[in-house]
Amino acid sequence: MSTSAKPFPIWGFFLLVTNSILMLAIILLIWRQQKLTTVFATSTPSEAAKLNPQNQAFVPELGPRHKLSYQQWLDILKQEARVAAEKQPRNLTILAGDSLSLWFPPDLLPEDRNWLNQGISGETSDGLLKRLDVFDSTKPEIILVMIGINDLIRGVGDEEILANQKQIIRYLRRTHPDTKIMLQSILPHGAEQSTWEGRDKLLAIPNSRIRKLNQELQTIANQQSIQYLDLYPLFANKEGDMRREFSTDGLHLNPQGYTVWRTVLQIYSNKELASQFQQKQKRPSTDRI
């Protein structure tokens, strides 16, 4: 007696192709940037600037927001969240965090959803925890959380950072029970190659400490049954430091860095789409023949 093989599901083929293309895009992007890094290493600063003017010249376009106080900034985020709560846009995704989220170029965000950016420059985990209620009335499909680097810069201990992260997740799960919460890893910094004005503070934070914190964050995410997005390996070189080709100053990201981040978010989005399609295919039909 012979049995016929089950046909490969359409959703599986879609997921395989999509993930392959997107992962290839990340690999090619990193490979290209590695080639540029090799060129930079054998070039003078002026020659490097000519070879990659975008990396040298990129400055986030914050406009007048960059000069606002924390409270003024918070007031603007409250207004934007209020508009989102009133309009209830479809596929709403919230970016909650610090300047890394804040400076995410709108034209690089995945286009298949509406975005509400709730990032504040210099934000800490304690600060974010205290202002989560700002977007209580919104109905997001996804909330992306990235926070922690400013805690480390300010000398906050690991236990306090992790405790705040736990409270952030618990609050979001309780307030937005139907929302997918995604906790993102803390990114590495550029170490000795950093040019950020607070370089000495970065040098006091070993990237090995960040990796250990990320391991704890992944454990927390698993315990809370939420998605964990480990971005650290994609941004780290073989020494574990931020790839200079993805950063403006060893702390903040340039367009190439945001492109990597965007690609990972797109992979996740396509996985969710394929998963939803799979669930629909598995549902028993209610049609009568």
N, C-alpha and C positions, 0 to 999 in steps of 0.2 A: 504494500500500500504506500503510495507516494503522497507527500504533502506539499502543497504549493507554498513558496516563500511569500511572506507578507510584503506588500509593496511599501517602499520607503515613503513615509508621510510627507505631504507637501510642506507642512510647517517645519519639519526637520531639515528638509532641503533648503528652505528659505533661511533658517537660522545658521546653517553651515556656511552657505555662500556669503551671507551678510557679515558674519564674524570673521571669515577668512579675509574678506576685502578690507574690513576696518583694521584688523590686526596687521595686515600687510602695510596699510597706510602708516601705522605707528612705527613699524620696523623701518620702513623706507625713510620716514622723517628723521628718526634717531640716527640711522646710518648716514643720511645727508649731513646732519649736524655734526657727527663725529668727524667727517671729512673736513668740515669747516674748522673744527677745533684743531685738527692737525695743521691746517694752514695758518691759523692764528698763532700756534706755538712757534712757528718758524718765520713769523712776520713781525715787523715793527708795529707799534700802535697805530701809526698813520696808515700803514698798508692794510691792517686789519679793518680799520674803519671804512676804507674804500671797498673792501671785499664784502662787508656786511653792514651797510649804513643803517638798515632798519633796526638792527639790534642796538646800535649805538645811539640812535636818535629817538627810540620809542619812549614816549612819556604818556601815561594814562590820561585820557581827556576827562578830567573830573569837573572842569569848569569852576564855578564859584563854590561848589561843595567842598573843595579841598581846603578852603579857608574858614569853614564853619566850625563852631564849637560842637562838642559832643551833643549837647541838648538841642542845638539847632538842627543838627543832623538827624537826631532822633525824631524831632517834630516832622521833618520831611518824610521820613520812613513811615510815620504814623499816617500821614496824609495819603501816601501811595498805597498803604495797606488798606485804608478805608475805601479808596476807589476800587481796589481789587475785590473787597468784600461786597461792595454795591453791585458791581458788574458781573461778578462770578464768572470770569472767563474760563473756557474749557481748557483742559490739560495744563492747569496752572502749576508751575514749579517754582519753589521759593529757594533762593540762595541765602543761607543764614551763616554769617561769619564775619571775617575781618576784611582788610584791604585786598586780600587775594580774591575773595568773592566779589567785592565791590568793583574792582577794576576789570572784571571779566568783560571783554569787549562785546557789546550786544550783537554785533554782526558775526561773532564766532560762536554764539550760543546755538545749540540745535534748534532748527526752525520749526519743528513739529509741535511746539508747545508755547504757551504764554509764560513769561518770566516775571517774577517779582524779586528784585534784588534788595535784600535786607542786610547788606554788609556795611560795616562802619570801620574806617581806618583806625588801626590801633586797638581794636576790640579784643577783650579777654573772654575766657569762658564764663567768668562770674558776671561780666557785663552782658553777655548774650543771654545768659539764664534769666537775668532780671528784666529783659525786654521782650521775651518771647510772646507775652500777651498782646503785643502790638498787632500781630496778625491772627489773633484768636478767631476773628469772625470770617476769615477767608476759608475757602474750601479747596486747598491744594491737592493735586494728585500725588505730588512728590515734594518732600522737603530735603534739601541737601545741606548738611552741616559740615563745616570745616572750621575748626577753632583750636587754639592752643599755642601757636608759636609766640604770640605776644605775652602769654603767661610765662613762658620760658625766659623771654627777654627781660621780663620784670622780676624774675627770681622766684616765681611761684613754685611750690613744691609739687612733685609728681602726684602725690596722694590727693592734694586739693584739686589739681587739674582733672584727675580721673573722677573724683567725687562730683565735680561740676558737670562733667560730661554725662555721667549717669543721670543726674537730675534733669539735664536738658532733654535726654531721650525719654525719660519717664513723663516729663511734662508734655512733650510733643505727642507721645502715644496716647496719653489721657485726653488731651484737647483735640487731637485730630485722629480719632480711632480708625478712620477709613483711608488714611493717607499712608503712602509708602515713605518711611523715614530712612534716609541713607546717611550713614556716618562715614566721612571721608578721612583718610589718614592725614597726619601732619606731614608737610613736605620737608625735605632736607634743606639746609642752607649751604651757601657757597664756601664756608670755612675761610681758608687763607686767601682765596680768590675773591672774596666779597669786597665790594666797594661801598656798601650801604653806610650811611653816616654813623650807625650804631655798630660798626664792625666789631669792636672790642667785646660788645655784649654777645654777639653771635659766636665769637671764638670761645667764649666761656661756656657754650652749650655744645657738648660733643654730639655729633649726629648719631652716634651709637645710643645715646640717651633717647633721642627721638624715635629710633627704631624700637627700642624697648617699650616706649610709651605706646607706639602704634600696635605692638603685640597685645598690650593690655586693652587698647581700644577695640581691637578685633574680638577679644574675649567678651568685652561688655556688649558689643553688638550681637554676638551669638547668643548671649544670655538673655538679651532683650528681644530676640527674634526679629532683628532688623538687618537691612543690607549693609555690609561693610565694603567700602571701595578703597582698595590699597593702591594709591597713586605713587607712593614713595619709590618703588623700584623703577618706574618709568622716568623719574626725574633725577635719579641718583647715578653718578658715575661709578667706576670700579672701586673708588675709595669710599663711596657712600655719601659723597657731597653732592650738592645741587650741580647739575650740568650747567656750565657757564653759557652754553648756547641756548638755554631755555630761560635765562634770567637776565634782568637788567642790572642788578646790583648784588646778586647772591641771596636775595630775600624775596623780591617781587618777580613776577613772571613777565616775559615779553610775548609777542604774538605767537612765536613758535611754541612756547610753553603752554599757552592757552589752547593752541590747536591740538596738542596732545591731550589735554584735559577734556576738550570738547569731544575728541574721538572716543575716549573712554565712556563719556556720558552717552554718546550715540550708540555704542555697543550695548550698553545697559538698556537703553530705550528700545532697541531692536529685539533684545532678548525678551523684554516684557511683552512686546507686540507678538512675538512668536509664541510665548507662553499663553497669552490670552487666546490666540488662535487655536492652540492645542487643546485648551480647556473647552472651547466651543465644539471642537471636533469630537471630544469624548462625551459630551452631553447626549443622553438618549433622546432620540427623536420622539416627539409627541404627535407627529402626523400619523393619521390612520390611512392604510392603503385599501 
